[in-house]
């Protein structure tokens, strides 16, 4: 019986799987159709909405002989579920002749045009449009056929729909345009064609999000990158104050690093650079109930070392440090030094000789009472601050989770059932919120604080017991021991606030990483130490002088790890066989294997932190600044916000990339100049390529294949003349003008690239001259080497750096952009 139930369940699951499998097979391009990715397609209006399986209407059994109850909608449903069937235009005409509605809708309000724009070729769409199919008819969610074509990345269909009057600015129930749909489904080709037809890239949806903001929130990096290249604003905020840049940092850090370039402009003419920090630190005070985080907050939370080194973020941290960080850190360090010094003085005083009857003598010990009051006062103050921080952290996290869940649910209301992936993505985001917990105890230094407070509590308790029980000297000894350990932890705690100083930040991070590595090592070391300790105790326990007790035995085994004196002769006298076996194997495992493993771990940690020393220092400083900023009063926060949005909008500073003092600085500046020039050159190439893609392709399609002979290698001028002679029509003339204009644009771009390359060449020559030692032959003979621009040819080599060669017969020097001077005779060695 159980077997039958199991079989029935398998059959049920299989029956649900088969339609999904067929739908996935529809993604394969077939004659008359294109490939598709996410859109599910039409559903019959009589299907049960609660049933997730895909049904084929029973009445459409033979579409070529349509019955009266058959409709055009059911015919396309049949075709979508039967991949082997080809569309029949005659059958469609028969349906229409029988009075079928060409704009009949399914249960979601979709017409056959929605299905055609999903996966059929443009000829089918044009056939239906000529038979009065409404290309602007929205479904129940406001989605038009143009939305479907945009989401499916179908540029040819978009062009056709726009040709026949599709509404480029149609909005869904969620106020999203086709450009929004192209952005949120990462349809790069659709974005290009829509923007070419002047779609508004700053249009807002129901949450005031632009297409770029929507792509960032749904983790569509390719679409976001394209929109950024088209200068779309990355600082926009939605109706809750959530910045587009914040979502980029969360979902696509490399794109966020690119977006930050928008907020830094350099005016070399006036020697100025402008930082738009007001856009990086968005204003959230005008948004009621918002819990939106700033870009810097998410950078620190996700530890994005690459992004935090961006000049804009560096300048923002510098402004915060000067405005409130430096003052607050100085106060915190001063209070902590006073706190540590007071407890240290009490610790030293506790070890002084005293009489048992009178532990305190007045007025000689009055200073101790004063110091105790100061130490206890500062301790209570810091514990209260810790409790406040715990409460604020928990409260802020709960508010953020509730706010974020509400925002995701707002988007769920507008999810279309034909795009189930979007609903799944949002639902996963809601589910992930349940796994988020307050970050207070995730910070090691917060845990360290409480270790210190518990040690101080132990010091206070043992001291009170020592005062009450006067006849027990062991209590005083215990008090002194606990105090000595506490002093160590107190001084180590000072690093928590000192990490905001950039000179100390990397070393504090390194110490933390080393502690983590040591804990890992201790676990591995314990795997060998514990069983060997048991074995040594079984064989030699109580029979050898240095293993008379368990503590002595454990310390002796530890000395074996350090290759120290461990009295092997006594062990050999008790049991020579086991002495050799246990000592030899444990010596090899612990001294050779484990110790070298620890050295390797520490070396790797040092290298990783050292390679990112500056970034780690900045990260530590930013972490402390955010903690301080949370504790600012409303008045101080308002003052800082006013300063950011007035004095830093933009923050204009002096800029001169040629201002240097020492030779090393000269080389560094030249390197930066070369990097900037190369960056501008690459940007120029990308801009020209994008422009060609968006403007030149359509004109090439209009040219007849007969105008050009296949495989011809004639000059461009002759080709253009042949087109003119063979095609004297207005269309050919227009195509000719477009080709000539395109050629002129390319010539201009090549000329600009050439100027950039010449600028790079001058900087490279200057770099070589600056790097050459004084009086060397390379410096003295520079005038003799002919490297003038007008006497050289540019020779790009595939797979190599560009190389400039002198055309003079007496010159034997080539210079490549890597800065090396090479002799042709040495090329074989290279």
DADAFEN-V992293 format. One record per residue. N is the residue number from 1. SS is DSSP state (2 for helix, 1 for strand, 0 for the rest). NEAR is the number of other C-alpha atoms within 12 Angstrom. D_LAST is the distance of its C-alpha to the last C-alpha in whole Angstrom. Layout:
N_SS_NEAR_D_LAST ; N_SS_NEAR_D_LAST
This chain:
1_0_7_79 ; 2_2_8_76 ; 3_2_9_74 ; 4_2_10_75 ; 5_2_11_74 ; 6_2_12_71 ; 7_2_13_70 ; 8_2_14_72 ; 9_2_14_69 ; 10_2_14_67 ; 11_2_14_68 ; 12_2_14_68 ; 13_2_16_65 ; 14_2_15_64 ; 15_2_18_66 ; 16_2_19_64 ; 17_2_17_61 ; 18_2_18_61 ; 19_2_23_62 ; 20_2_22_59 ; 21_2_19_57 ; 22_2_23_58 ; 23_2_31_57 ; 24_2_23_53 ; 25_2_21_53 ; 26_0_32_54 ; 27_0_26_51 ; 28_0_20_50 ; 29_0_18_50 ; 30_0_21_53 ; 31_0_18_54 ; 32_0_25_56 ; 33_1_30_54 ; 34_0_30_51 ; 35_0_26_49 ; 36_0_32_50 ; 37_0_29_49 ; 38_0_27_52 ; 39_0_35_55 ; 40_0_34_58 ; 41_0_44_60 ; 42_0_43_64 ; 43_0_38_67 ; 44_0_35_70 ; 45_0_22_73 ; 46_0_20_75 ; 47_0_21_72 ; 48_0_13_73 ; 49_0_16_71 ; 50_0_9_71 ; 51_0_11_69 ; 52_0_19_66 ; 53_0_25_66 ; 54_0_29_65 ; 55_0_30_68 ; 56_0_25_69 ; 57_0_25_73 ; 58_0_18_75 ; 59_0_20_77 ; 60_0_27_73 ; 61_0_19_74 ; 62_0_18_73 ; 63_2_33_72 ; 64_2_23_73 ; 65_2_19_76 ; 66_0_25_76 ; 67_0_21_80 ; 68_0_18_81 ; 69_0_20_80 ; 70_0_31_76 ; 71_0_37_74 ; 72_2_44_71 ; 73_2_40_70 ; 74_2_41_70 ; 75_2_45_69 ; 76_2_43_66 ; 77_2_40_66 ; 78_2_35_66 ; 79_2_35_63 ; 80_2_41_61 ; 81_2_33_62 ; 82_0_26_62 ; 83_0_27_59 ; 84_0_18_60 ; 85_0_21_62 ; 86_0_23_62 ; 87_0_31_63 ; 88_0_20_66 ; 89_2_23_67 ; 90_2_17_71 ; 91_2_24_71 ; 92_2_31_70 ; 93_2_24_73 ; 94_2_24_75 ; 95_2_30_75 ; 96_2_26_75 ; 97_2_17_78 ; 98_0_18_80 ; 99_0_17_80 ; 100_0_26_77 ; 101_0_26_75 ; 102_0_33_72 ; 103_0_30_71 ; 104_0_33_72 ; 105_0_32_71 ; 106_0_31_70 ; 107_0_22_71 ; 108_0_28_68 ; 109_0_30_69 ; 110_0_43_66 ; 111_0_42_67 ; 112_2_47_65 ; 113_2_48_63 ; 114_2_47_61 ; 115_2_48_60 ; 116_2_45_59 ; 117_2_46_57 ; 118_2_44_55 ; 119_2_45_54 ; 120_1_39_56 ; 121_0_30_55 ; 122_2_28_56 ; 123_2_23_58 ; 124_2_31_60 ; 125_2_38_60 ; 126_2_28_61 ; 127_2_24_64 ; 128_2_32_65 ; 129_2_28_65 ; 130_0_16_67 ; 131_0_22_70 ; 132_0_20_70 ; 133_0_31_68 ; 134_0_31_68 ; 135_0_42_64 ; 136_0_33_65 ; 137_0_31_67 ; 138_0_32_66 ; 139_0_35_67 ; 140_0_22_68 ; 141_0_27_65 ; 142_0_28_65 ; 143_0_42_62 ; 144_0_42_62 ; 145_2_50_60 ; 146_2_53_57 ; 147_2_54_57 ; 148_2_53_56 ; 149_2_51_54 ; 150_2_46_52 ; 151_2_43_51 ; 152_0_44_50 ; 153_0_39_47 ; 154_0_40_49 ; 155_2_36_48 ; 156_2_30_50 ; 157_2_41_53 ; 158_2_45_53 ; 159_2_32_53 ; 160_2_27_56 ; 161_2_40_58 ; 162_2_31_57 ; 163_2_19_58 ; 164_0_23_62 ; 165_0_18_62 ; 166_0_29_61 ; 167_0_29_61 ; 168_0_36_58 ; 169_0_31_59 ; 170_0_34_61 ; 171_0_29_62 ; 172_0_32_62 ; 173_0_22_65 ; 174_0_27_62 ; 175_0_27_62 ; 176_0_40_58 ; 177_0_42_57 ; 178_2_52_55 ; 179_2_54_52 ; 180_2_52_53 ; 181_2_47_53 ; 182_2_44_49 ; 183_2_44_48 ; 184_2_40_49 ; 185_0_40_48 ; 186_0_36_45 ; 187_0_39_45 ; 188_2_33_43 ; 189_2_32_44 ; 190_2_38_47 ; 191_2_45_46 ; 192_2_36_44 ; 193_2_36_47 ; 194_2_43_50 ; 195_2_34_48 ; 196_2_28_48 ; 197_0_25_52 ; 198_0_17_52 ; 199_0_25_53 ; 200_0_24_54 ; 201_0_39_51 ; 202_0_29_53 ; 203_0_30_56 ; 204_0_28_57 ; 205_0_31_59 ; 206_0_25_62 ; 207_0_28_60 ; 208_0_25_58 ; 209_0_39_55 ; 210_0_39_53 ; 211_2_49_50 ; 212_2_53_47 ; 213_2_48_50 ; 214_2_45_51 ; 215_2_39_47 ; 216_2_44_46 ; 217_2_40_49 ; 218_0_37_49 ; 219_0_32_45 ; 220_0_32_44 ; 221_2_34_40 ; 222_2_26_39 ; 223_2_38_42 ; 224_2_46_42 ; 225_2_34_39 ; 226_2_33_40 ; 227_2_42_43 ; 228_2_33_41 ; 229_2_27_39 ; 230_0_26_42 ; 231_0_21_43 ; 232_0_27_46 ; 233_0_30_47 ; 234_0_44_46 ; 235_0_38_49 ; 236_0_36_52 ; 237_1_40_54 ; 238_0_34_57 ; 239_0_26_60 ; 240_0_28_60 ; 241_0_33_57 ; 242_0_42_54 ; 243_1_43_51 ; 244_2_46_49 ; 245_2_50_46 ; 246_2_41_48 ; 247_2_40_47 ; 248_2_41_44 ; 249_2_40_43 ; 250_2_33_45 ; 251_2_28_44 ; 252_0_31_40 ; 253_2_32_39 ; 254_2_26_35 ; 255_2_35_38 ; 256_2_42_40 ; 257_2_32_37 ; 258_2_29_36 ; 259_2_42_40 ; 260_2_41_40 ; 261_2_31_38 ; 262_2_29_41 ; 263_2_35_43 ; 264_1_32_41 ; 265_1_23_41 ; 266_1_24_39 ; 267_1_17_41 ; 268_0_15_39 ; 269_0_11_42 ; 270_0_14_44 ; 271_0_17_42 ; 272_1_19_43 ; 273_1_25_42 ; 274_1_28_44 ; 275_1_36_45 ; 276_1_32_47 ; 277_2_41_48 ; 278_2_34_51 ; 279_2_39_50 ; 280_2_46_48 ; 281_0_43_51 ; 282_0_35_53 ; 283_0_34_57 ; 284_0_26_59 ; 285_0_19_62 ; 286_0_17_64 ; 287_0_16_63 ; 288_0_13_66 ; 289_0_20_65 ; 290_0_27_62 ; 291_0_29_59 ; 292_0_37_56 ; 293_0_33_53 ; 294_0_34_51 ; 295_2_46_47 ; 296_2_46_47 ; 297_2_34_49 ; 298_2_31_47 ; 299_2_38_44 ; 300_2_33_45 ; 301_2_26_47 ; 302_0_22_44 ; 303_0_26_42 ; 304_0_32_39 ; 305_2_31_37 ; 306_2_27_34 ; 307_2_36_37 ; 308_2_40_39 ; 309_0_29_36 ; 310_0_31_37 ; 311_2_28_38 ; 312_2_36_41 ; 313_2_40_42 ; 314_2_29_41 ; 315_2_34_43 ; 316_2_41_46 ; 317_2_40_46 ; 318_2_25_46 ; 319_2_27_49 ; 320_2_35_51 ; 321_2_29_50 ; 322_2_18_52 ; 323_2_25_55 ; 324_2_30_56 ; 325_2_33_53 ; 326_2_27_53 ; 327_2_17_57 ; 328_2_26_57 ; 329_2_32_55 ; 330_2_20_57 ; 331_2_17_60 ; 332_2_25_59 ; 333_2_26_57 ; 334_2_18_60 ; 335_2_23_63 ; 336_2_31_60 ; 337_2_26_60 ; 338_2_24_64 ; 339_2_32_64 ; 340_2_32_62 ; 341_2_25_64 ; 342_2_30_68 ; 343_2_40_67 ; 344_2_30_65 ; 345_2_26_68 ; 346_2_34_71 ; 347_2_31_69 ; 348_2_20_69 ; 349_2_24_72 ; 350_2_31_73 ; 351_0_21_72 ; 352_0_16_75 ; 353_0_13_78 ; 354_0_17_81 ; 355_0_14_84 ; 356_0_18_85 ; 357_0_15_88 ; 358_0_15_86 ; 359_0_24_83 ; 360_0_20_83 ; 361_0_15_85 ; 362_0_11_86 ; 363_0_10_85 ; 364_0_11_83 ; 365_0_19_81 ; 366_2_13_81 ; 367_2_18_77 ; 368_2_26_76 ; 369_2_21_78 ; 370_2_18_77 ; 371_2_24_73 ; 372_2_27_74 ; 373_2_18_75 ; 374_2_24_72 ; 375_2_29_70 ; 376_2_26_72 ; 377_2_19_72 ; 378_2_27_68 ; 379_2_31_68 ; 380_2_18_70 ; 381_2_18_69 ; 382_2_23_65 ; 383_2_23_67 ; 384_2_16_68 ; 385_2_18_65 ; 386_2_25_63 ; 387_2_18_66 ; 388_2_18_66 ; 389_2_24_62 ; 390_2_24_63 ; 391_2_18_65 ; 392_2_21_63 ; 393_2_25_60 ; 394_2_20_62 ; 395_2_19_64 ; 396_2_26_61 ; 397_2_26_60 ; 398_2_22_63 ; 399_2_21_63 ; 400_2_26_60 ; 401_2_27_60 ; 402_2_22_63 ; 403_2_24_62 ; 404_2_31_59 ; 405_2_24_61 ; 406_2_23_63 ; 407_2_29_60 ; 408_2_29_59 ; 409_2_21_62 ; 410_2_19_63 ; 411_2_31_60 ; 412_2_25_61 ; 413_0_19_64 ; 414_0_27_62 ; 415_0_28_60 ; 416_0_31_61 ; 417_0_29_62 ; 418_0_32_60 ; 419_0_29_57 ; 420_2_20_57 ; 421_2_21_54 ; 422_2_29_54 ; 423_2_23_57 ; 424_2_19_56 ; 425_2_22_53 ; 426_2_29_56 ; 427_2_25_58 ; 428_2_19_55 ; 429_2_26_54 ; 430_2_25_58 ; 431_2_17_58 ; 432_2_16_55 ; 433_2_23_57 ; 434_2_18_59 ; 435_2_14_57 ; 436_0_19_56 ; 437_0_20_58 ; 438_0_23_58 ; 439_0_24_55 ; 440_2_28_57 ; 441_2_19_56 ; 442_2_15_53 ; 443_0_21_52 ; 444_2_22_52 ; 445_2_29_53 ; 446_2_26_56 ; 447_2_19_57 ; 448_2_26_56 ; 449_2_32_59 ; 450_2_28_62 ; 451_2_22_61 ; 452_2_31_62 ; 453_2_28_65 ; 454_2_22_66 ; 455_2_27_65 ; 456_2_36_67 ; 457_2_22_70 ; 458_2_24_70 ; 459_2_32_71 ; 460_2_29_73 ; 461_2_21_75 ; 462_2_27_75 ; 463_2_31_76 ; 464_2_18_79 ; 465_2_21_80 ; 466_2_26_80 ; 467_2_24_82 ; 468_2_18_85 ; 469_0_17_85 ; 470_0_19_85 ; 471_0_15_86 ; 472_0_17_83 ; 473_2_21_80 ; 474_2_16_78 ; 475_2_24_77 ; 476_2_32_76 ; 477_2_20_74 ; 478_2_24_72 ; 479_2_33_72 ; 480_2_30_70 ; 481_2_23_68 ; 482_2_28_67 ; 483_2_34_67 ; 484_2_27_64 ; 485_2_24_62 ; 486_2_33_63 ; 487_2_29_62 ; 488_2_22_58 ; 489_2_27_58 ; 490_2_33_59 ; 491_2_27_57 ; 492_2_25_54 ; 493_2_29_55 ; 494_0_30_55 ; 495_2_32_51 ; 496_2_35_52 ; 497_2_37_53 ; 498_2_34_50 ; 499_0_33_47 ; 500_0_39_48 ; 501_0_31_46 ; 502_2_28_43 ; 503_2_19_42 ; 504_2_25_44 ; 505_2_32_43 ; 506_2_33_40 ; 507_2_30_41 ; 508_2_34_44 ; 509_2_36_42 ; 510_2_30_41 ; 511_2_24_44 ; 512_2_26_45 ; 513_2_26_42 ; 514_2_26_43 ; 515_2_20_46 ; 516_2_19_46 ; 517_2_24_43 ; 518_2_24_46 ; 519_2_17_48 ; 520_2_19_46 ; 521_2_26_46 ; 522_2_20_50 ; 523_2_16_50 ; 524_2_20_48 ; 525_2_28_49 ; 526_2_21_53 ; 527_2_18_52 ; 528_2_27_52 ; 529_2_32_54 ; 530_2_21_58 ; 531_2_17_58 ; 532_2_33_57 ; 533_2_30_60 ; 534_2_20_62 ; 535_2_22_62 ; 536_2_38_62 ; 537_2_29_65 ; 538_2_22_67 ; 539_2_27_66 ; 540_2_36_67 ; 541_0_27_68 ; 542_0_20_71 ; 543_0_21_71 ; 544_0_28_68 ; 545_2_21_69 ; 546_2_27_66 ; 547_2_28_66 ; 548_0_20_70 ; 549_0_18_69 ; 550_2_22_67 ; 551_2_16_65 ; 552_2_22_65 ; 553_2_33_63 ; 554_2_28_61 ; 555_2_22_60 ; 556_2_33_59 ; 557_2_40_57 ; 558_2_29_55 ; 559_2_23_55 ; 560_2_31_53 ; 561_2_30_50 ; 562_0_21_50 ; 563_0_22_50 ; 564_0_15_53 ; 565_0_17_57 ; 566_0_27_59 ; 567_0_23_61 ; 568_2_29_60 ; 569_2_17_63 ; 570_2_20_66 ; 571_2_30_64 ; 572_2_21_64 ; 573_2_18_67 ; 574_2_22_68 ; 575_0_22_66 ; 576_2_18_64 ; 577_2_14_62 ; 578_2_23_61 ; 579_2_29_60 ; 580_2_20_57 ; 581_2_20_57 ; 582_2_32_57 ; 583_2_36_55 ; 584_2_22_52 ; 585_2_20_51 ; 586_2_33_52 ; 587_2_28_50 ; 588_2_21_47 ; 589_2_26_47 ; 590_2_33_48 ; 591_2_27_46 ; 592_2_20_43 ; 593_2_20_42 ; 594_2_28_44 ; 595_2_25_43 ; 596_2_19_39 ; 597_2_22_40 ; 598_2_27_41 ; 599_2_19_38 ; 600_2_18_36 ; 601_2_23_38 ; 602_2_27_38 ; 603_2_18_34 ; 604_2_18_33 ; 605_2_27_36 ; 606_2_25_35 ; 607_2_18_31 ; 608_2_21_33 ; 609_2_26_35 ; 610_2_23_33 ; 611_2_16_30 ; 612_0_25_33 ; 613_2_26_35 ; 614_2_27_36 ; 615_2_32_36 ; 616_2_36_39 ; 617_2_34_40 ; 618_2_41_41 ; 619_2_40_42 ; 620_2_40_45 ; 621_2_39_46 ; 622_2_43_46 ; 623_2_37_48 ; 624_2_36_51 ; 625_2_35_51 ; 626_2_32_52 ; 627_2_31_55 ; 628_2_29_56 ; 629_2_30_56 ; 630_2_21_58 ; 631_0_22_61 ; 632_0_20_61 ; 633_0_13_65 ; 634_2_13_65 ; 635_2_12_66 ; 636_2_17_63 ; 637_2_23_61 ; 638_2_17_63 ; 639_2_19_62 ; 640_2_28_58 ; 641_2_31_58 ; 642_2_21_60 ; 643_2_25_57 ; 644_2_29_54 ; 645_2_23_56 ; 646_2_18_57 ; 647_2_20_55 ; 648_0_30_51 ; 649_1_23_52 ; 650_1_27_50 ; 651_1_27_49 ; 652_1_23_47 ; 653_1_21_45 ; 654_1_17_44 ; 655_0_20_40 ; 656_0_19_38 ; 657_0_26_34 ; 658_0_20_34 ; 659_0_17_36 ; 660_0_15_34 ; 661_0_12_35 ; 662_0_13_33 ; 663_2_20_29 ; 664_2_14_28 ; 665_2_18_30 ; 666_2_23_29 ; 667_2_28_25 ; 668_2_22_27 ; 669_2_25_29 ; 670_2_33_26 ; 671_2_25_24 ; 672_2_21_27 ; 673_2_27_28 ; 674_2_30_24 ; 675_2_22_25 ; 676_2_20_28 ; 677_2_27_27 ; 678_2_25_25 ; 679_2_19_28 ; 680_2_21_30 ; 681_2_26_28 ; 682_2_19_28 ; 683_2_20_31 ; 684_2_25_32 ; 685_2_23_30 ; 686_2_19_32 ; 687_2_23_35 ; 688_2_26_35 ; 689_2_21_34 ; 690_2_24_37 ; 691_2_23_39 ; 692_2_25_38 ; 693_2_19_39 ; 694_2_27_42 ; 695_2_23_44 ; 696_0_27_42 ; 697_2_20_43 ; 698_2_19_46 ; 699_2_24_47 ; 700_2_24_44 ; 701_2_13_47 ; 702_2_21_50 ; 703_0_26_48 ; 704_0_17_50 ; 705_2_14_47 ; 706_2_13_49 ; 707_2_24_48 ; 708_0_23_45 ; 709_0_13_44 ; 710_0_11_42 ; 711_0_7_38 ; 712_0_11_39 ; 713_0_11_36 ; 714_0_14_38 ; 715_0_10_38 ; 716_2_16_39 ; 717_2_15_42 ; 718_2_15_43 ; 719_2_23_43 ; 720_2_26_45 ; 721_2_20_47 ; 722_2_21_48 ; 723_2_29_49 ; 724_2_24_51 ; 725_2_16_53 ; 726_2_19_53 ; 727_0_24_54 ; 728_0_17_56 ; 729_0_14_58 ; 730_2_13_57 ; 731_2_19_55 ; 732_2_26_52 ; 733_2_23_53 ; 734_2_20_52 ; 735_2_28_49 ; 736_2_32_48 ; 737_2_20_48 ; 738_2_24_46 ; 739_2_29_43 ; 740_2_21_43 ; 741_2_18_44 ; 742_2_25_41 ; 743_2_20_39 ; 744_2_14_40 ; 745_2_21_39 ; 746_2_22_35 ; 747_2_15_35 ; 748_2_17_36 ; 749_2_25_34 ; 750_2_19_31 ; 751_2_17_32 ; 752_2_22_32 ; 753_2_26_28 ; 754_2_22_27 ; 755_2_20_29 ; 756_2_27_28 ; 757_2_29_24 ; 758_2_29_25 ; 759_2_25_27 ; 760_2_34_23 ; 761_2_34_22 ; 762_2_25_25 ; 763_2_31_24 ; 764_2_33_20 ; 765_2_34_21 ; 766_2_25_24 ; 767_2_31_22 ; 768_2_29_20 ; 769_2_28_23 ; 770_2_26_24 ; 771_2_24_22 ; 772_0_22_21 ; 773_0_14_24 ; 774_0_14_27 ; 775_0_13_27 ; 776_0_14_23 ; 777_2_14_22 ; 778_2_22_20 ; 779_2_20_23 ; 780_2_14_25 ; 781_0_17_23 ; 782_0_22_23 ; 783_0_14_26 ; 784_0_16_25 ; 785_0_26_22 ; 786_0_23_23 ; 787_0_32_22 ; 788_0_23_25 ; 789_2_21_26 ; 790_2_14_28 ; 791_2_16_26 ; 792_1_23_22 ; 793_1_20_22 ; 794_1_25_20 ; 795_1_18_18 ; 796_0_15_18 ; 797_0_12_15 ; 798_0_8_16 ; 799_0_7_15 ; 800_0_11_12 ; 801_0_16_14 ; 802_0_23_16 ; 803_1_30_14 ; 804_1_37_17 ; 805_1_33_17 ; 806_1_26_19 ; 807_0_21_22 ; 808_0_19_23 ; 809_0_12_22 ; 810_0_12_22 ; 811_0_24_19 ; 812_0_22_16 ; 813_1_29_14 ; 814_1_32_13 ; 815_1_33_14 ; 816_1_28_13 ; 817_0_32_16 ; 818_0_23_14 ; 819_0_29_15 ; 820_0_23_12 ; 821_1_27_12 ; 822_1_23_9 ; 823_1_18_10 ; 824_2_16_10 ; 825_2_11_10 ; 826_2_12_6 ; 827_0_12_5 ; 828_0_8_5 ; 829_0_8_4 ; 830_0_9_0
